[in-house]
Amino acid sequence: MKKGGKLLIFSAPSGSGKTTIVKYLLEQPELNLAFSVSATSRPRRGKEKHGINYYFMSISEFKNHIKNEDFLEWEEVYRDNFYGTLKSEVERLWSEGKNVIFDIDVVGGLRIKKKFPKETLAVFVKPPSVDELKIRLKKRSTESDDKINMRVAKASVELATAPQFDEIIKNYDLDIALKEAHKLVSDFVGAEITTSDED
């Protein structure tokens, strides 16, 4: 893979608020970010759109891409539920001159960091507590209790990986978490916020 801009990884247990943080950062033009759409073999939920929320694939299609080494990273998150980052997606965004931001599973995030250590800032978003996480997931009402319990069990394991990330943002207060995320990303990509001088 040809190298391009910076890679910003946001990982966290489900319900920690990482998606909200990533959406906010994408709205800040000075950061020059573009979102890396992941591929998945899971069915669509609600109003999700192919190519916007995810690249939806069948299990056999996904396995074909694995065989062809088309992924930068991939993982079977739950049984027959595959997620991955297509190399072509990152190359497409880099060719547009963008810094690429990921809202990605902990394992996938650390894999990308390993492949591109210098170009990557890996941020872990920490929820106030596992109990609070369960409340947030229930409020979403998109999944069964069994699924929620699976996610909560997985969260405990994911929280243990936090020290392997470059930075940890504690999302106890969303406004503070957003400011913190903005500063980290801005410093990392070298965003010029109020200067108009030529280099």
C-alpha positions as CSV (number, residue, x, y, z in Angstrom):
1,M,0.0,0.0,0.0
2,K,1.2,3.5,-0.9
3,K,1.4,5.8,2.1
4,G,-0.6,9.0,2.2
5,G,-2.1,11.1,5.0
6,K,-2.6,10.3,8.7
7,L,-4.8,7.6,10.2
8,L,-7.0,8.4,13.2
9,I,-8.3,5.4,15.0
10,F,-11.2,5.6,17.5
11,S,-12.0,2.3,19.3
12,A,-14.2,1.6,22.3
13,P,-16.8,-0.9,23.5
14,S,-20.2,-0.5,21.9
15,G,-22.1,2.4,23.5
16,S,-19.1,4.4,24.7
17,G,-19.9,7.3,22.4
18,K,-17.1,6.9,19.9
19,T,-19.4,7.2,16.9
20,T,-20.7,10.6,18.2
21,I,-17.1,11.8,18.7
22,V,-16.1,10.6,15.2
23,K,-19.1,12.4,13.6
24,Y,-18.2,15.6,15.4
25,L,-14.6,15.4,14.2
26,L,-15.7,14.8,10.6
27,E,-17.6,18.1,10.7
28,Q,-14.5,20.1,11.5
29,P,-13.1,21.2,8.1
30,E,-9.7,22.2,9.3
31,L,-8.9,18.6,10.3
32,N,-9.3,17.4,6.6
33,L,-10.8,14.1,7.6
34,A,-12.7,11.4,5.7
35,F,-14.4,8.4,7.1
36,S,-13.2,4.9,6.4
37,V,-16.3,2.8,5.7
38,S,-15.8,-0.7,7.0
39,A,-17.0,-3.9,5.3
40,T,-19.3,-6.3,7.2
41,S,-21.1,-9.6,6.7
42,R,-23.8,-8.7,9.2
43,P,-27.3,-7.7,8.0
44,R,-28.3,-4.0,7.7
45,R,-30.0,-2.4,10.7
46,G,-32.7,0.2,10.4
47,K,-31.9,2.8,7.8
48,E,-28.3,1.8,7.2
49,K,-27.1,2.3,3.6
50,H,-24.5,0.3,1.6
51,G,-21.4,2.4,1.0
52,I,-22.3,5.0,3.7
53,N,-22.6,3.1,7.0
54,Y,-20.9,-0.1,5.8
55,Y,-20.0,-2.1,2.7
56,F,-22.5,-4.9,3.2
57,M,-21.4,-8.3,1.9
58,S,-22.4,-11.9,2.1
59,I,-20.2,-14.2,4.3
60,S,-18.8,-15.9,1.1
61,E,-18.0,-12.5,-0.5
62,F,-16.2,-11.4,2.7
63,K,-14.2,-14.7,2.8
64,N,-13.2,-14.2,-0.8
65,H,-11.8,-10.8,0.0
66,I,-9.8,-12.4,2.9
67,K,-8.4,-15.0,0.5
68,N,-7.4,-12.2,-1.9
69,E,-5.7,-10.2,0.9
70,D,-7.9,-7.2,0.2
71,F,-8.2,-6.2,3.8
72,L,-5.9,-4.0,5.9
73,E,-7.4,-5.8,8.9
74,W,-10.4,-8.0,9.5
75,E,-12.0,-9.9,12.3
76,E,-14.8,-12.3,13.1
77,V,-16.3,-10.2,15.9
78,Y,-19.2,-12.6,16.6
79,R,-19.8,-15.9,14.9
80,D,-20.3,-15.3,11.2
81,N,-20.2,-11.6,11.8
82,F,-17.1,-10.3,10.0
83,Y,-15.9,-6.8,10.0
84,G,-12.9,-5.4,8.1
85,T,-11.1,-2.4,6.5
86,L,-10.6,-2.7,2.7
87,K,-7.2,-1.5,1.6
88,S,-8.9,0.1,-1.5
89,E,-11.0,2.3,0.9
90,V,-8.0,3.8,2.6
91,E,-6.1,4.2,-0.7
92,R,-9.2,6.0,-2.2
93,L,-9.3,8.5,0.7
94,W,-5.6,9.0,0.7
95,S,-5.6,9.7,-3.0
96,E,-8.2,12.5,-2.3
97,G,-5.5,14.0,0.0
98,K,-7.5,13.2,3.2
99,N,-6.6,12.1,6.7
100,V,-8.6,8.9,7.3
101,I,-10.6,8.4,10.5
102,F,-11.9,5.0,11.7
103,D,-14.7,4.1,14.1
104,I,-13.4,0.6,14.6
105,D,-13.3,-2.5,16.9
106,V,-10.4,-2.5,19.4
107,V,-8.6,-5.5,17.7
108,G,-8.8,-3.9,14.3
109,G,-7.6,-0.6,15.6
110,L,-4.5,-2.0,17.1
111,R,-3.8,-4.0,14.0
112,I,-3.8,-0.9,11.8
113,K,-1.6,0.9,14.4
114,K,0.9,-2.0,14.1
115,K,1.0,-1.7,10.3
116,F,1.4,2.1,10.2
117,P,2.9,3.0,13.6
118,K,4.1,6.5,12.5
119,E,1.0,7.6,10.6
120,T,-1.5,6.4,13.2
121,L,-3.0,8.0,16.3
122,A,-5.0,5.3,18.2
123,V,-7.5,6.7,20.7
124,F,-9.5,4.6,23.1
125,V,-12.9,6.0,24.3
126,K,-13.7,4.9,27.8
127,P,-17.3,4.7,29.1
128,P,-17.9,5.9,32.7
129,S,-18.6,2.2,33.7
130,V,-19.8,-1.1,32.3
131,D,-23.1,-0.5,34.0
132,E,-23.5,2.8,32.3
133,L,-22.7,1.1,29.0
134,K,-25.5,-1.4,29.5
135,I,-27.9,1.4,30.1
136,R,-26.8,3.2,26.9
137,L,-27.1,0.0,24.9
138,K,-30.6,-0.6,26.2
139,K,-31.7,2.9,25.4
140,R,-30.7,2.3,21.7
141,S,-33.3,-0.5,21.6
142,T,-31.8,-1.9,18.4
143,E,-30.8,-5.3,19.8
144,S,-32.1,-8.1,21.9
145,D,-31.1,-8.6,25.6
146,D,-28.9,-11.5,24.6
147,K,-27.0,-9.3,22.1
148,I,-26.6,-6.6,24.7
149,N,-25.2,-9.0,27.3
150,M,-22.8,-10.3,24.7
151,R,-21.6,-6.7,24.0
152,V,-21.3,-6.0,27.7
153,A,-19.2,-9.1,28.3
154,K,-17.0,-8.1,25.3
155,A,-16.7,-4.6,26.8
156,S,-14.9,-5.9,29.9
157,V,-12.3,-7.6,27.7
158,E,-11.9,-4.5,25.4
159,L,-11.5,-2.2,28.4
160,A,-8.4,-4.2,29.3
161,T,-6.7,-3.2,26.0
162,A,-7.0,0.5,26.7
163,P,-3.3,0.9,27.8
164,Q,-2.2,-0.3,24.3
165,F,-3.6,2.8,22.7
166,D,-1.8,6.1,22.3
167,E,-4.4,8.1,24.1
168,I,-7.5,7.4,26.3
169,I,-10.5,9.7,26.4
170,K,-12.8,9.2,29.3
171,N,-16.3,10.0,28.0
172,Y,-18.0,11.0,31.2
173,D,-19.0,14.4,29.8
174,L,-19.6,14.5,26.1
175,D,-18.6,18.2,25.6
176,I,-15.3,17.7,27.4
177,A,-14.7,14.4,25.4
178,L,-15.3,16.3,22.1
179,K,-12.9,19.1,23.0
180,E,-10.2,16.6,24.0
181,A,-10.7,14.6,20.8
182,H,-10.5,17.7,18.7
183,K,-7.2,18.8,20.4
184,L,-5.6,15.4,20.0
185,V,-6.5,15.0,16.3
186,S,-5.7,18.6,15.5
187,D,-2.2,18.3,17.1
188,F,-1.6,15.0,15.3
189,V,-2.6,16.1,11.8
190,G,-1.0,19.5,12.3
191,A,-4.2,21.4,11.6
192,E,-3.8,25.1,11.1
193,I,-6.8,26.5,12.8
194,T,-6.4,30.3,12.6
195,T,-3.3,30.9,10.7
196,S,-3.2,32.2,7.1
197,D,0.6,32.4,6.7
198,E,2.2,30.6,3.8
199,D,4.6,27.8,4.8
